[in-house]
Amino acid sequence: MKVTSRITTVALALVSVALLDACRRTPPPPAEPAVDTAAIRIAREDSIRRENERLAEEARRRQQAVQDSINRARAAAEAAQRASDAMRATLTTGITFDFDRSDLRDDARAALDAKVPILMANSNVTIRVAGHADERGSSEYNLALGQRRAAAAKRYLVERGIAEGRIETTSFGEERPACTESNEGCWSQNRRDEFEMTAGGPMLRSGN
């Protein structure tokens, strides 16, 4: 019995020695690499900077797109206004006549032809044609002459498709001269039809 106990003790001792030796032979786990906190911080800051730059660029592009849209709209509005002003000037351009005549000259027909497409494209526009005469002749005669001149312009426009009700005529005879000197250069300016818009929107549009 004592022999068996001794053997057991010796065996346990040998096992303990073997385990200790094995432990001494097992290599230690590798050490974790040192953390470079400065590099991590720089990388994070760089990432944040790039993201901020991207967001700023997107905001700049959106703002530029809005500004470009505003600029295009403003340019279109200005172009439309210039075109409207030019058409208004065409509508109100007067015509002149030869002495004691109410028939239309070629230049008067050309001026009236330029008015037709504008009137056709802007059906809400109405006009007044005022006939005038120079100072030669009686007031009654010149008043009638001015009326014939206004009627000639109206008739020409109506024949080209403008509704008669859109054109009003009147005569001032010699009462409203454009020039007051008594010579042919002045009289030729007074033998005229004047055109005035009496209704229509502030913006005229072309028929194109």
C-alpha positions in Angstrom: 0.0 0.0 0.0 2.8 2.4 0.9 4.6 1.4 -2.3 1.5 2.2 -4.4 1.1 5.7 -2.8 4.7 6.5 -3.4 4.4 5.5 -7.0 1.4 7.8 -7.4 3.2 10.7 -5.8 6.2 10.2 -8.1 3.9 10.0 -11.1 2.1 13.2 -10.2 5.4 14.9 -9.7 6.6 13.8 -13.2 3.4 15.0 -14.8 3.7 18.4 -13.1 7.3 18.7 -14.3 6.2 17.8 -17.8 3.4 20.4 -17.8 5.7 23.1 -16.5 8.2 22.3 -19.2 5.5 22.4 -21.8 4.4 25.8 -20.5 7.9 27.1 -20.7 8.3 25.9 -24.3 4.9 27.5 -25.5 5.8 30.8 -27.3 4.1 33.9 -25.9 1.3 35.4 -28.0 2.5 38.2 -30.4 2.3 41.7 -29.0 -0.4 43.9 -30.5 1.0 46.7 -32.7 1.1 50.1 -31.2 -1.8 52.3 -32.2 -0.8 55.5 -34.2 -3.4 57.9 -32.8 -1.9 60.8 -34.7 -2.3 59.0 -38.0 -5.9 58.1 -37.2 -6.7 61.7 -36.3 -5.1 63.0 -39.5 -7.0 60.5 -41.6 -10.3 61.4 -39.9 -9.7 65.1 -40.4 -8.8 64.5 -44.0 -11.9 62.5 -44.6 -14.0 65.3 -42.9 -12.3 67.9 -45.0 -13.0 66.1 -48.3 -16.6 65.6 -47.3 -17.0 69.3 -46.5 -15.4 70.2 -49.8 -17.8 67.9 -51.6 -20.8 69.4 -49.9 -19.6 72.9 -50.5 -19.1 72.1 -54.2 -22.6 70.6 -54.5 -24.0 73.7 -52.8 -22.0 76.0 -55.2 -23.3 74.1 -58.2 -26.9 74.3 -57.0 -26.5 78.0 -56.4 -25.0 78.4 -59.8 -27.8 76.5 -61.4 -30.3 78.7 -59.7 -28.5 81.8 -60.8 -28.1 80.6 -64.3 -31.9 79.9 -64.4 -32.6 83.4 -63.1 -30.2 85.0 -65.6 -31.9 83.1 -68.5 -35.3 84.1 -67.4 -34.2 87.8 -67.0 -32.5 87.7 -70.4 -35.7 86.2 -72.0 -37.8 88.8 -70.3 -35.6 91.7 -71.5 -35.5 90.3 -75.1 -39.3 90.0 -75.0 -39.6 93.6 -73.8 -37.3 94.8 -76.5 -39.3 92.9 -79.1 -42.5 94.4 -77.7 -41.1 97.9 -77.8 -40.0 97.5 -81.4 -43.5 96.2 -82.4 -45.1 99.1 -80.5 -42.9 101.5 -82.4 -43.9 99.8 -85.7 -47.6 100.1 -84.8 -47.3 103.8 -84.0 -45.1 104.8 -87.0 -46.9 107.4 -89.0 -47.3 107.8 -92.8 -47.3 110.9 -95.0 -49.1 112.0 -98.1 -48.6 114.1 -101.1 -50.1 117.6 -101.3 -53.9 117.6 -101.3 -53.9 113.8 -101.7 -55.3 110.9 -99.6 -54.1 108.0 -101.7 -51.4 105.9 -100.2 -47.8 106.1 -101.5 -45.6 103.1 -101.7 -43.7 104.0 -98.5 -47.0 104.4 -96.7 -48.1 100.9 -97.9 -44.9 99.4 -96.7 -45.4 101.0 -93.3 -48.9 99.7 -93.1 -47.8 96.2 -94.2 -45.4 96.1 -91.3 -48.3 96.7 -88.9 -50.5 93.9 -90.2 -48.7 90.8 -88.7 -48.4 92.6 -85.3 -52.2 93.3 -85.3 -52.9 89.8 -86.4 -50.8 88.3 -83.6 -52.3 90.6 -80.9 -56.0 90.5 -81.3 -56.6 92.5 -78.1 -54.9 95.6 -79.6 -57.0 98.4 -81.1 -55.6 101.5 -82.7 -56.7 105.0 -83.6 -55.7 106.6 -86.9 -55.6 110.4 -86.9 -55.5 112.3 -90.2 -53.7 115.6 -90.5 -53.2 118.3 -93.2 -50.9 121.2 -93.7 -52.1 124.8 -93.3 -53.0 125.5 -96.9 -56.8 125.4 -97.6 -59.7 126.1 -95.3 -60.1 124.5 -91.9 -63.2 122.6 -93.1 -61.5 121.3 -96.2 -58.4 120.2 -94.3 -60.6 118.5 -91.6 -62.3 116.5 -94.4 -58.9 115.8 -96.0 -57.5 114.5 -92.8 -60.5 112.2 -92.4 -60.0 110.8 -95.9 -56.4 110.1 -95.1 -57.2 108.3 -91.9 -59.9 106.3 -93.8 -57.4 105.3 -96.5 -55.1 103.8 -93.9 -58.0 102.0 -92.2 -59.3 100.6 -95.4 -55.9 99.2 -96.4 -55.6 97.4 -93.0 -59.1 96.0 -93.1 -58.5 94.7 -96.7 -55.6 92.7 -95.2 -57.6 91.0 -92.5 -57.8 93.4 -89.6 -61.2 93.7 -88.1 -62.8 97.0 -88.9 -64.0 97.4 -85.3 -60.4 97.4 -84.1 -59.5 100.6 -86.0 -60.9 104.0 -85.0 -60.4 107.0 -87.3 -60.5 110.7 -86.5 -59.2 114.0 -88.1 -57.5 117.0 -86.7 -57.1 118.8 -90.1 -54.5 121.5 -89.7 -55.1 122.0 -86.0 -52.1 119.9 -84.7 -49.1 120.6 -87.0 -45.9 118.6 -86.4 -44.0 121.6 -87.8 -45.1 125.3 -87.8 -42.9 126.8 -90.5 -44.5 127.8 -93.8 -42.4 125.8 -96.3 -42.6 122.5 -98.1 -40.2 120.7 -95.8 -42.5 121.6 -92.9 -45.8 121.1 -94.8 -44.7 117.6 -95.9 -44.5 116.6 -92.2 -48.0 117.9 -91.5 -49.6 115.9 -94.3 -49.8 112.7 -92.3 -51.6 109.9 -90.5 -50.7 109.3 -86.9 -51.3 105.9 -85.2 -52.0 105.4 -81.5 -52.7 102.2 -79.6 -55.9 102.5 -77.7 -56.1 99.1 -76.1 -53.9 96.1 -75.7 -51.6 94.5 -73.2 -48.3 96.0 -72.1 -46.4 93.2 -73.9 -46.9 92.6 -77.6 -46.0 89.3 -79.1 -44.9 88.4 -82.6 -46.8 86.0 -84.8 -43.7 83.7 -85.2 
